[in-house]
């Protein structure tokens, strides 16, 4: 079995692809798996970290603003498709699994040209461009949300699987594993066991509006000796002077504030979290509900097709999250709401139960079962 996984541009498309590849290798040790993605995105680092072979393509996302940028993206897409035709032939690929994002398009289109079966995975409620264009010709389209099937052609074969998450996050369902991860978190993240833990992040690259909200609001909570804030700022946010200024201002106060640019141990973060404030990408929602962590979701207002708004609405319907809108370019109101909610232990308990209701189970297993059909 020789399988290519493809997807990227952002971590929300990359991590499901990595999770699928990991499960495929674990369940089929004889399988050859390669990750095809943009040479400029987070794909290569994520693939290499998991020991996956990686084939990079020079790509860029389609801009809706400038004609010159759209033309450049089209030229790179065309070149990328020809390169993928060569890769698929050279490696003898028998199936391509695409998890979306502009980085998935060349390999998926190349697979169709070579008559190689493709399986698409849609991480968002609103189908992305690649899913919409190729759903009729895919062997199957696996979905994260109930209702997405109604937004695709009736001829498309859809399967509700949920979103694959990394194995270490999936394992947090086991009480012993979660307890062990929590002990590691106390050491690695510099937090205390007897405090409520509020975690904030904006995705793999951070989020300026969310960072600004944290930096604006936390200075009003310096007397909170029962609270600690773990803030994943993104690399750009970590270099912002406001981060260092807040750390200096909070030094010696009762509130514990720990800022990190990034961590690849999100299992440790989730194990210690009482409440998370985050964007509403499909992969983020999958990780939160899998780990059973209540959340305040702040949809990115400029996401294509407002897909984060739709994602957040579905999770809020279950009762697993609260949704707060970003006001202009600041998420201060959302941060204040989260700090109010973390005091409501009854609400948090109900949200954890709702996370379990939303959780789909081992999504990677369901997707790999479809790969097995075409090998």
Secondary structure, DSSP 8 states (H G I E B T S, - for coil): -EEEEE--SSHHHHHHHHHHHHHHHHH-TT-EEEEEEETTSSHHHHHHHTT-EEEEE------SS-HHHHHHHHHHHHHHHHHHHHHHHHHT--EEEE--SHHHHHHHHHHHHTT-EEEEEE-SSS--HHHHHHGGGSSEEEESSTTGGGGS-TTS-EEE------HHHHGGGSHHHHHHHHHHHHHHS---TTSEEEEEE-STT--HHHHHHHHHHGGG-TT-TTEEEEEE--HHHHTSHHHHHHHHHHTTSS-EEEEES--S-HHHHHHH-SEEEE---HHHHHHHHHHT--EEE---TTSGGGHHHHHHHHHHHHTSEEE---BTTB-HHHHHHHHHHTT-HHHHHHHHHHHHHH----HHHHHHHHHHHH-
